[in-house]
């Protein structure tokens, strides 16, 4: 993801990339609630929300892959053919 052209939005998204799932979810929810209560209180809040949601879904997808245990490879126990 390329950072937005506005420096404050880029700083916030760079900071948010280091957060784990629960903290990122709280930050996204708080920004969304603030944007709903006071429209356009934070300039470019909608763009920040889209960036944070992208990071949130990316972390969520990566986290799901780590939770599944890896299957050991199956062993080939077929005897060799004599022929």
Buried (B, 14 or more C-beta within 10 A) or exposed (E): EEBBEEEEBBEBBEEBBEBEEEEBBEBBEEBBEEBEEEEEEBEBBBBBBEBBEEBBEEBEEEEEEEEEEEEEEEEEEEEEEEE
